[in-house]
Amino acid sequence: MSNEKNKWSQPASPPPPLFLGKKERDLVKQFNDELIERVIGQVIAYYPIDLEHTNFHPLYNEAVTKSFLPPIRVYALVEYQGQETTTEKHGIDKMTKITVHFHKRRLTEDQDLFVREGDFISYGAAYYEIVALKEPKELFGQADRQMEIVAECIRSREGLFDV
């Protein structure tokens, strides 16, 4: 009789994941929002492309001249990558780069902003174009929960982007 009481039985459904529920994700979002906005406090102006008024090429999906929406204030972590000097057949070229780390949920849920390649950023007195995007960090190791958007940006040439 004591063997039947100690017999293992399989539960009807698997247990919920530990520390991965909505409350935990919201707590992480709250911490990140507070850290980015009140402690780090780096502010950029984000200029998204106006998709309705920009004339894109039907085959290449590129536009010679772009229309932009009004700037949006965004708090982010900005890393200055420095200036790179290259020499090519046309002379010396200097390129300044920054890397911007965005909090994904803050942008998409609170500001309804989606970071895209080709958009522009104002940081300090300079304008930068987003040339590459990555989503390198997962929340609690979950493949479907990216928490960061990293934008690699290069400084815009004079006359390319005028506010």
WODA-V845270 format. One record per backbone hydrogen bond with DSSP energy under -0.5 kcal/mol. NH is the residue of the N-H (numbers start at 1). CO is the residue of the C=O. Records with the same first field share a line. If there is no record, write none. Layout:
NH->CO  CO
//
This chain:
4->1
5->1
6->2
7->4
20->17
25->21
26->22
27->23
28->24
29->25
30->26
31->27
32->28
33->29
34->30
35->31
36->32
37->33
38->34
39->34  35
40->35
41->36
43->41
44->74
45->122
46->44  72
47->45  120
48->46
50->67
51->49
54->50
56->54
57->62
61->57
69->48
72->46
74->44
76->42
77->101
78->76
79->99
80->78
81->79  97
82->97
84->95
86->84  93
88->91
91->88
93->86
95->84
97->82
98->153
99->79
100->151
101->77  99
102->100  149
104->102  147
107->103
108->104
109->105
110->105  106
111->106  107
113->107
115->113
118->130
119->116
120->47
121->128
122->45
123->121  126
126->123
128->121
129->154
130->119
131->129  152
132->152
134->150
139->145
140->138
141->138
142->139
143->141
145->142
147->137
148->137
149->102
150->134
151->100  149
152->132  150
153->98  151
154->129
155->96
156->127
160->157
161->157
//
